[in-house]
Structures are given as structure tokens and as C-alpha cells.
């Protein structure tokens, strides 16, 4: 067979197989689970090019691409079994019956192959003819002669079946097999010329009329090239109708049936030997579809199949590839139409398949293999451990887990190495390393508790059996429990459930002016003084008065308190704004009320955005020593920072030298530093001056915390921050909504308050 012809034929076969096995293909990107209309421009425009033309070129196509195009059409169902939906288009009433019975949309095997666009796969007229191709009127021959005479000519077979060669004359070739043309034409030329060599190939093929009848999708007269076969013509004409047979395609010539073609031979066996070449005037008859049955479940190709007659269930099952590996051995569910009166259901044993004769409307459903394991014990943990081990009589926990290392999976070591390199990089979050250590400690195995989930084989009730993992690995009789088949052993980490506080590891961070800063694991009831001693004590520059102890639980409490205060202030702001706007008598009053409303909203927004530090004021004296540290019990996540002794005093707010910092002198009072900053400005609120100490506290001489003029005469301390507020209406207005002292008390320390209030 000529290589071009073989290539084209094989490509068509590829398409057929891909179309029918499209259940193994993925939907193209953008395609819905149902069917999408494909624009006509996506297909070749050569579908009508054979009609009324002598030349038809072979289309270029990609079988996989074309198969996907067929699947996207709305009039072609997906080639996979899927739940029924309103968008499904059914080819036959039997498909609808299966949908109504089982709720599944099942494709008709091979139907999606034959669509209007299948004409793209018709053979081209410029391909090389096979050796037995009979030359006829309209065919073009390409002749090349060399030797004593050189000649290159295009010869067209005329109506009389001959070709004309100058100096040689007419040479009859009609009906001559293509393989014998060299001999026939060479013999005629040799009469006039000697010592010649010739080469003949096919040019454009002639077109011939054929007739498509019966249950064709578009019956009628069809012009095809003379190299076309029965299948080519059917595909070019749009395929078999919804009620047409795929198993008895008949080719009739001169009133006689010259051949039948079973499309299943090609699709399921790869046999195309009965796909006969067409001749002019041939009639293709497609009879009505025969009996249909549905094969569902874990079989190689679940679909609706047409019967030829007399097949058993085993015959059809073997024809379509058999059961899949996930099919459960045993019984097959059968639904039938009984005497065209009612439907019935029964169960077929596997042994009955070989003798059970299929009838029209049968639905056979194989059962899937249950994901059941026999004779195994399951082990799992949140550390990434998951395995099944063979169960043996007398098997115990220590047999399933031979040693501790068995539980340490790659995920455990991966989590343990997290932060190894990136924690060396300085970041804004100074607790990075401490958090890494704490999170890794949470991934430690809980040696005190593990559990066995056991199912009763008779009642199927689950029972939970707990045991001490550490003791079980040491083969303690009370904890090294004997296992049963199907047991599930679960290993927990400390993060999986809340354990007693005393049993959990605790870590605190000690930083600043200590001999050995670091992250320390603390024992139960260990105090701040104990940890400072373990860190080597304070350095010479350490100043306990300004030390910062921050705690996660305090930070959360402060956050909650701030949110509550913001909610209250927002409610009061809304109420007061509405009242003032209602009572405003002039434009000025209205503008003032509106401005106060915006001021209140801004203050609420600042409060919500403020991040509390969680700092605890220790209440130490400026000259406190290590033994003066409070006997407060530390919590997991605490951070203790000891700074160097401050050497400055700062003044901020409504002074002429705003945000100025001055060297500390024990001989100077707060008033001295106020004067050094230039004194009060005209809009300074002299009655509400306050100072924030280095220990985070805010002090004053009266019960509201504001410094009186006489209080300013007291000596300053290193690190003091003297704040002079502005005398504006907002203080009076906010005091109506929420007192300043309430605002300051909600922050616990003055730093956050300063940020919120804008000083």
C-alpha cells in the first residue's frame, strides 16, 4: 500500500479510536462539564468542497484536537458517564430510559464519531492511490519519461477511458489497476521509442456520485472522490442518524449488496478490511438501530451498545474490553423490560454471564470494589505518618511501632528545620525565633496519650481505647494493648488537643542588658527573678526600672479593651453629633458640630488601628535591683527586655522646642526641662500637662493624673517624657463623649495613648 494512503488511513483510524475512547481525554480549557457550542470557524471549511468540484485537497487535522471539538458540541454528549442534567442531549429514547432509571447520562458507543464536522476527515484527492485502484475517466496521471526522450506531462483520462500522448496517440487505461499503469503505458510508448524509462503517479482524483439512504443523518446524493470508502462518505455526509445502526452499514451496487461494514470491528478490533471503496452510483444503506443494552459500572468502556443478535452478556463484555480492576467480583445488577409491559430487576451471578442472552433494553451494572482492607492495622498521626501494616495474631502496639524513630517522619524533621536560615535575618518581629521554637515544641509527640479506634465486626459500632504511648513502647502490659484486624491507631501531638498547662513546655525570651540573652524553657511556677538569674544576671548597664515585661494574654486583653472603648466612643459620638446638629441654630454651629463628628470618627479609627504592646508595669523603683523583681509566675511566650539606663528627658506637645530631648541631670526638675524646651505656647493646655515614666506609667499630682504647677517642681527621672496637650475644643468635646482618664486607663501604658491622641 502506498505510504501516503496508509498515513491518511491510519490518521482516520486514530480519530475513530480517540472519539470513542474520549472518556479518557480531558476537557479542553474553558469547556464546561456539559457541551459548548464551537464556532464554525474552528473547523475546516472543506466540508462542502467536494461537491461540484474536481479537486479536493486532503485537510490537515490533529485527531486529538478534532475529538475534543466533537465533544464540545451541544448535540453530542460527553463520552463519559455522568449524572443527568438538563443540558444533556439524548440520541435515543433508550438513553432517556437509562437516565430516568439510574440518574446517569450514558453515551451511545461510537455515536459521537459521526457528526457533521466529520467531513474534515474524508480522504484527500491528492493522496497516492493504492495499487489496486482502478483508473477511470476524470483521473489525472503525472507522467515522466527519460532516456532517449525526456517528457513530463499531466494526462487526464477522457470519457472514453484513454489518455493522449503526443507522437504516441490514445492509450486505453480505464479500469486498469494503478499498479499496472507503468506496464500499459510503457508498452505503448515503447512502440515508438526505445531505451526509455517511465514513472507514473496519480494527480487529482475524479469525483463520483453516491447515494446515502436509510437512517442517515442527511440522506441524499453525495459527491465524493473516487478514493473514498463507505465510511468516508458516511462521515462526510454528517454521520448516522440517532436511530441508525452502526453495526450493519450496507453497500449496494447495481441492485446487489456487495458488502456490509460493522463499525464496531474498527472501533473495538481495529479491523477496517470491510470498509469497501466506492464506485460511481453506489448506494449506502443505513438500517434502523438494532437492540441496545447498557453496560455500566467499573467496566473498561461503560456505554450503550448495539447488539447484532444472539450475544451473551459475557460476549459483549469481552468485546468492549472486560471489567476494570476496580470491579467487584460476584454479582451484576440487571434491569430488563418484560414483555413491553413493565420493568424488572434481578441479580446475575458472575457464572451466569456466559449463558445469559441479552435482549433489547437490558441494563447491566457491575458493582465497584469497596475500599475495604482485610488483615491490616492502620497507623496515623498529624506528623505526616500514615501506613497500613499486616495484622498478625497476637500483634501489639510495640510490634506496630518498633521504636521511637519509627514515628519521626520526614515532615517532622522538615518542621524542625523551619526557620533555620531565615531566623538569622533581622525582622520587625523580634519574637520570630521564639515563636519558631514554640511552634516546633507543639509538634512534639504526645507520649501520654494515644488512641485505638476499633470497630465491632458484628454491630459495626466504634470503640475508642486510649493508652499511654511511652509506656506501650516500653511494653508495659497495661498499655501495650493487643491489636485486632482493622484497628486504627492514632498518635497525637501536643497541638492536637489542650493538655494541662503544667505538662506543656513553656518558653520565654530574655533580651537586652543581661549576661546571656536568649530563649529559655521555664519550669512550672518559675518566676521572673529565676529566669534573670539563669540568664546570668544583669550587666552593669542594665536598668530594671525601665524593663519591659510583655505578655501575649495581656496584649489580647488590651486589644479587647480598646475595641470596647472604640465601640463606646463611636456610639457616643454618633449620639452627640445627631443632638448637636439638631440643635444647631446657625451655619457656624452646624459646621462646628460636623467638625466635631469628623474628629470623633478620626479618634475612633486611631484607637482601632492601635496595636497594644501587652506590657505589664512592674512598679519598680528607679534604683531597683534584681532581688526587687516581683515574684510573678511567668507564662509561655513572655518577653522580658532590660534596656540601658536612659540619659535624656524629652518634652513634647505645645512647647516652642517641640519633641526636644535633653541630657538628664539629677538636679533638674520637670519645670526646668519645660523651660529648656521654650515654655508653653499660646495654645498649650497648662492644666493638663502629664509625664510618662520610663517604666510605662503615667503620673500626676491629682486624682486625674494631670500635673499641677507645683508638681512640676519635682525632680525628673531618666527617660521621662513630658507632654503638653493643645488647648482646643476637641478636649472639651471628647471629655463629653469619654473622659481622658478612661482613654488613658484603657491603654495600660502611655505609649499607645500618645499615638492615638496625636501628641
N, C-alpha and C positions, 0 to 999 in steps of 0.2 A: 504493500500500500504506500502511496506517495506520502512523504513526510508532512507536507502542508495539510493534506486531507486528514492524516492521522492526528495532527496537532489540533485542528479545528474540532474533530470528533471528540477527542479527549477533553477539550475545554467545555464542550456541551455537556459531557458526562459529569464533569466537575460541578457544573451548575446544578444539574439534577440532584446529585447527592447532597450538595450544600443546602439546597432548598428544602429537601425532605428531612434532613438532619438539623434543621435550623434551630431546634431546641437546644443545641449545644453552642449556638452562637449568641453573643451578647448584643443587646440593643445598641444601636449607634447613639453617640452623644446627642442629647436633646430629644430623643424619641421617647414617647410616653409608653407606659406599660401596655396600652391598648394599641391603636393603629393611628398613624399620622398620614395625612394626605401628602404625597410627594409631588412637587411641581413637575409639569410635563417636561420642562427644560432639563430636568435631571436625567432624562433618558435619551437615548439616541433617536434622531428624527428619521431614521431609515426604515421605520416600521411599514410605511406605505411605498417605499422606494421601488419595490419590485413590480408594482402594478403599472402596466403601460410602458415599461422601460426594458431595454435590452441588457442594460448593465446594472448590476447590483454588487457593490463592494462589501467585503466582509467587515462587519462592525468590530471595533476594538472594545473589549469589555474585561472587567475584573469579576470573576464568578462570585467572590465573597461580597463585593460591593453590590452586585445585582441582586444577590439573595437577600441582603439587608433591605434593598429598595422594595422588593416584593413584600417583605414582612411589614413594611411601614404603611402599605396601602390600607385604607379603611375597609375595602371589600375583600381583604384577605386576612383571615385570623392569624394570630401568632402561632408558630409551630410548636408551642409548648402548652401543656395542660395548665390551666389557671382557673381561679374562681370566676364564676359567671359575673358579668357586669353589663349594664345597658348598652355599652358601646360595642359589644360583640356583634359581628355579622355572621350569621349561620348559613352554610352552604346547603344544608339539608335538614328536613324535619327530624331526622334521627339525631342530629347534633342538638336540636332543641329538646328532644326527649331526654338525652343524657344530662343536659343542663338542669332540666326540671327534676330529674330523678336524684342526681348526686350533687347538684350545685357546681358542676365543673364544666368549663368550656373546653371541649376536646377537638383538636384539629382532625380534618379528614386527610388521611395519609396521601401525600402526593398532590393534593389539590392546589396548594399554594404555588406549585411549579408552573401551572398552566394559567397565565394571566395575559392580559392584553399586551403587556410590555415584554412578553417572552419572545416577540418577533425579533428583538435585538440579538437573539442567539441563533437566528437562521444562518445556514452556511452561506458564505460569500461566493460570488460567481468568478472571482479571480483566483480561487484556490486551485491547486493542481488536481486534475481528475484522477480517479483510481484506474487501475489497469483494465478493469472490465467495463469502464464507462463507454456506452455506445454513442458514437459521434452522430449528430443529426443536424438538419437544416437550422441555421442561425448560429451555430458554434463557430468560434474564431480559433484558427490554428496559427501558431507562430512557427514559421519555417526558416531554418538556417541551413545553407548549403556551402560547403567549401571543398577545395581541391582544384580540379581543372577549371571550375567555375565557382565564383563567390556570389551568393544570393541570400538576401534576408527579406522576408515578405510576410505580411499578415494575410491569411487566407480565410475567407468566410464561406462556410458550407451553404450553397444556394438551395433553392426549393427543390431542385432535382436531386439533392444529396451529393453534389460534386463540388470540387474546388478547382479553380482555374489557375494554371501556372504558365506564364508566357513561354513560348517555344516548346511547351510540352502538351498543353491543352487541358481538357477537363479530365479529372480523375475522380471516379465514384468512390465515396468514403462513407456514405450514410450507413449506419448500423455496424460499422467496423469498430471493434473494441479499441480503446485508446492505445493499448499496449502493442497493437499490430499496425498502427499508422506508419511507423518508420518503414516497415517492410513494404506496405502497399504503395506508399508514395515514392519510396526509394526505388522500387522496381519500375515504376512508370518513368521516372526521370532517367534511370539507367539505360533506357532505350535510346536516348539521345546524347547522353553524356557518360563518359567513363571516368573511373578513378575519383569518384565523389564520395563525400561523407555528409550525412544529413542529421539534423536534430529537430524534433518537433515537440512543442509544448502547447498546452491549452491557453488560450486567451480568455476573452469573456465568453461566459456560457449563455446559451439560449434560455428564454423563459417559456414555460409551458403552463397551460391551464389545467387545474384540478378542481374537484368539487367536494366540498365539505358538507356532509349531511348528517341526519340523525340528531343526537343530543349535543351538537356542537354549540359553543357559546355564541358564535356568529356564523351560522351556516351560509353557504353560497359558493360562488365561483371565486377562485383564488389563483393569482398568477405567481408562480414560484420559479426559481431557476432549476435547470434540468439536473442539477446535482443534489436537489433536496430529497429528503426521505419523508416517510409518513409522519414521523414525529416532528420534523422541521415545519411541515405545513400546518399541523395542529397548533403548534406553539405560535406560528406566525399569525394565525387567524384568531388568536385570543384564547385558545385552550378549549378544554372540555367544559360543557355546561354543568350547573350544580347537580343535575340529575343524570349526568352522563357517566358511562363506565370507563374506568381506567384499565380494565383487565381484558377487554375484548375489542380492541381497535382494529377494524376490518379495512382491508384494501381490496377494492373491486376493480376489475379491468375487463372490459368487453363483456360485461354481464356476469362475470365469474369472480368468486372470491379467491384471490391469489395469495392471500396471506393474512394472518392476524398477529397483533402485537400486544403482549401483556406488559404494561408499563412497570409492573412490579418486578418483572425479570431484570429490567435495567436498574431500578431503584434499590432492590434488595440483593440482586445477584451480580450486577454489573454486566449483564448479558444484553447486547444490542444487536445480536445477529439477525433477529427477525424484523428489524426496522428497515423495510424494503425501500429501494429507490423508486421514485415516482416517474411515471411516464405521462405524456400528454393525454388528457381526457380521463385520468384515473379518478375514481370516486372513493372518498374516505368516509366510512360509515361508523358513527359512534352510537352504539346501542344504549338503552337505559341502564342505569346503575343496577348491579345485582344486589344480592343480600349483603347487609352490612352488620358488622359486630364491632364492639368497642373493647379494647384491651387497656386496662388502667392499672395504676399502682406501680410498684417497682419492677417494671419490665423494661427492656432495652429501649423500646420506642413506643410509649403509650400513645394511642391514636385510634381513630375509627378506620377499620379496614373493610375492603370489599371482598366477598367470597366468590370463588369460581364454582363452588358446589362440591359437596362431599367432604370438606375439610373437617378434621377433628380439632379440638382445642390445642392439642399438642402440635399438630401440623402447623397451625397458624403461629403459635408461639415460637417454634423453631424458625419459621420463615422470617420473623421480624427480629431475630437475634436472641430470643430466650429471656429468662428472668435476669434481673440485675443482682449484684452481690448483696443488696440490701433487702432482697425479697425473703419473706419468712416461709420456711418450708412447712408444708402441711395443707391448709385448706384455701380454696379460692371461692370468693363470693360470686354468685351467679344471679342475674336478673333476666327474666325472659318475658316475652309476650305470648300468652297462652291462647291459642285458637282465635286470635284477634279479638278477644273479649276483655281480657284483664291481664295485669302483670303479676308475675310470681317471682319469688326469690328462694334460693336454696344454696347449699354449700356443697362444692365439689371437692372430693379428696384429690390429692395430687396423683394418685394412681388412676383416677377416672379420666384424666385429661386425654390420654391416648385413645380412648374409645368414645368419648363424648362428641357427638356430631353437632356442629354449630348450626344455628338457624338464624334467620333474619331478625334483627333487633336484640340479639343477646348482648349483655354487658357483663364482662368478666373482670373482676377486680382482685388483684393479688394483694396480700397484706404485707405491710412493711415490717422489717425486722425491728423488734423492740430493743432499745438501748439498755439491755439488761446484761449485767455481768454475773457470772456464776463462779463461785470458788475464789473470790478475791476479797481483799481487805483494802479499804481506801484510807489514805493519809493526806491531810491538807493543813495548810497554815497560811496566815496573811503575809508571811515572809516569802511567798512565791513557791512554796513546796506543795506539789500535787502529784501523787503517784498511786498506782494500784499494784499491790503485791499479791502473790499467790497465797491463798489461805491453806494452812495445813492443820490437821487436828492437833490440839494442844498448844497452838500458837499463842504467845503472849505479847504484851506491849514491848518488852525488851527484845523480842525476836523481830518485831516490825521495825523498831528503832534501835539498831545495834549500839550506837554511841552518840555522843553529843554532836560531833561534826556532821553527822548524817542530816541534822536539822538545819545546818547553816548553808543555805542555798546561795547561788551567785547573786541573787537580789539582796541578800543580807550584806554581803561584802560590798556590793555596789552602794547601798545606802550608807554603809560605814565609811566609805571613802569620799562621800559627798562633802564638798567644801574643802577638800584637801589643799587645793591650789587657790581657789577664789577667796578664801578667808584671809589669805595673806595680803589681799588688796584692801586698802583703806576705803571704807564706805561711810555714808552718813549714819547708818545704823550700827552703833558700837556694840550691840548685843549679838552681832552676826555669829561669832564663834561660839558664844554661849548658847545661842538658840540651836546651832548645829549639834552641839554636844547633847543638849536636852532632847532634841528630836530623835537622835540616834539611840539615846538611852530608852526612849519609848518603844523602840523596835526590838528591845531585848525580849527574849523568850520568857513567858510567864511559867516559871518552874513549879509554882504552887498549884496551878490549876490547868487541867486539860479535860477533854470530854470524849466519850464514845457515844455515837448515835446508833442505836440498834433497832431494827425493825422485826417485829414478831412475824414469822413466816405464815402463821395461820390467821391472825387477826389484822395484820398489816399496821398495827399500832406502833408508834415510835417511842422509844425509851431512851432517856439521857442518863448516862453513867459518868460521873465525874471521878477524877483521880489526881493524885499528886505526881506530876511528871518526873520530878527529880528522884522521888522515891521509887517510882516504877522502873527507871533506868538502873537503879541500884538493886533491882529485883526484890523489892520489898513485897512480901506475899499479899498484903492488903491492897497494894496499888498496882502491882504488875498483873493486871487483870487478863484472864484468858479470853481470847477473841473468838468471835464467831464469823462465819462467812457473811459477807455483805456489810460488815461493820464499817462505820465511818469515824475515824479518829481525827479529832481537830486539835491542833496546837495553837495556843493564843499568845499574843504579845501583851506587854503592859498597856499599850494604847488601845487594845481591843475592848477593854472594859475598865471601869473605875475600880481601882484597888484601894485598900486602906492607905491613908496618907503616910502613915509611918512606914509602910513597906515600899513606897516609891522612892527612887533616887531623887535627891534634890541638889540643885547646883546654884551657886551664887557667884557673882563676878565682883572682884575687889580690884579697884584701879586707883591710879594716882600716886600719892606720896606714901606708899608702903614699900617694904623691902622687896617683896616678891608679888607683884600684881599677877592676877590670873583668875581662872575659873576653878572654883573649889566645890567638891562634893561634900555636903554637910550631913551630919547625923541628926537624928530626931532631937528636938529641943536644944540644938546648938544655937548660941547667941551671937550677936554682932561682935562682941568683945572676943569671943573664942575664935572667930574666923580671922579677925585682925591679927591676933597672936599667931595663928597658923601661917599668915602671910608675912611673918617676920616683924610685925610691929610697924609703927610709923617711922618715917625718915625725919631728919632734923627740920625739914621744911614743911612737914605735914601740919595742917591747921584743922583740928576737929570741929571747931565752931562752924566752919563753912562746909563741912562734909555733907554730901548728898546721899540719902538712902531712898532709892526709888523702888516701887513695888507694883507689879502688874495688877494685883487686885485693887490697889488704891487708885491706879490710873483708870480702871474701869468704873470705879465708884465716882471718881471726879467727872468722868465723861457723862455718866448718868445724871449727876447733879447739874452739870452745865446744860444738858438737854432739857431738864425740867425747868431750870431757870429761864432758858430761852423761850420755852413754851409759855411760861407765865408772863414774861415780859412782852411777848408778841401779843398775847390776849389782852393785856392791859393797854398796850399801845393802840390796838385796834379800837378798843372801847373808848379810850380818852380822845383819840383822833376824831371819832364819829361825834362825840359830845361837843368838842371844840368847834368842829366845822358847823354843827347845827346851831351853836350859839354865837358864831362869828357874825358881827353886825356890819363890818366893813371889809373892803378889799384887803387892807393891811392885815386885819385879824385872820382873814381866810388864808392869806399867804403864809402867815406865821404858823397857823395850825398845820398847813400842808408841809412846811419845812420841818416841823417837829415830828410829823409822821415819817418822813423820809429818814430823819435822824434815828428814830426808833428802829426802823427796819434795818438800817446800817449796823446799829449796835447788836441787834439780834443775829444778823449774818456773821458778824465778827465772833460772837460767842459760839455759834455753831461750828465755825471753822477752827476755833482754837483747839489745839491738841494738848491736853493736860500731861504733865510730866510724871505724875504718880509719886511726887516727892513727899516724904514724911519729915516734918520738922522735929528734930531730935531734942530741942530745948536745952542745948549745952551752953555753958558759959564761955566767954571768949578765950579763957585760959584753960579750957578743959583738957584733961589727959586721957590716956587710954582707959584707965580704970573708971573714968567718969561716963563711959559709954553705957547706955541703958541696957538692961538685961532683957531686951526684946528678942523673942524667938524669931528666927529668920524663916522665910518662905522660899519655895522654889522660884527661881527667876529674879530674886532680889539683886540689886546692883548698888554697891557702896563705893562712892568716889570721894577721895580725900584730896582737896586742892592745896596748892601752896598758899601761904598767908598773903592776903591781899595787901597792897601798898598804896592804894588810892582810895579816894572818896569821890563819888560822882554826883553832879547836880543836873537835873533835867526838868523840862517844862518851861513855864513862863518866867524865865530869867534872861538877862541880856547875853550871857555867855552860855547858851543852851547846850546841853549834852557835854558839858565840860567835866574833865577828870583832874583831880588834884592829888599830889602826894600826901599821904596820910601823916598826920602829926598828932601825937597823943595830947598835945597842949591845946589843940584847936577844938572849938565847939561846932555844932551844926550851923549855928548862926554865922560863924567865921567863914565856913565854906559857902554859905549862901551869899555872903558879901563878896567873896572872891569870885563868884560867878556873876557879879554885877548887880545883885539885888533883884527885887521884884520889878517886873514890867507893869505897865499901867493896867493891863487886863488880867493880872495874876489874882488868883483867889487866895488871899493871905490866910483866910480862916480854915482852909482845908489842906494845908501842907502835911505831907506824911513822908516817912522814911522806910525803906525796905532794907532789912539787915542781910548780911551775907549768909545767915542760916535759913533764909527764906521767909522769915516772919516780918509782919508789918506792925510798927509800934506807933504810939501817940500818947499824949498826956491826959486824954479824957476817954470816956467810955465809948466814943465813936471812933477812936483811933486817930483823930486828927491832932497834929502837933500845935500846941498853943505857942504863943510868942515866948513864954517863959521856958517851955520845953526845949526850944531851940538852943537854949544856953547850955544844955548838957553836952558832954564830950562826945565826939563822933567815934565810930569804930571802923577799923579797916573794912573796906568792901561796902560801906553804906552807900545807898542810892537815895538822895533827897529829891522829892518830886513836888513840883509846884504846879497845881492844876490851873486851868484857864477859867476866868470868871465869865461864863456865857450862860445863855438861857437854858442850854441843854442840861446843866446840872440841876437847875430847879425843876425842869420838866421831867427828867429821868427820876428825880427823887420822888415825884408824884407817882410814877409808874412802879418803881422798885428802889428801895433805899440803897445808897452806895455801899453801906456796910454789908448788906445782904449780898451784893455783887462780889465784893472782895472776899467774904467768907466762903462763897461757893468755889473759889479757886484754890483754897487751902494755902497756896503760896502766892506771893505778889507778882511774880514774873508774868504769869498768864494774864492777870488783871491789867497790868500795864499795857500788854499787847492789845487787849480788847478795847480798853478805854482810850488808846491812842496817845499815851504820854511817853 
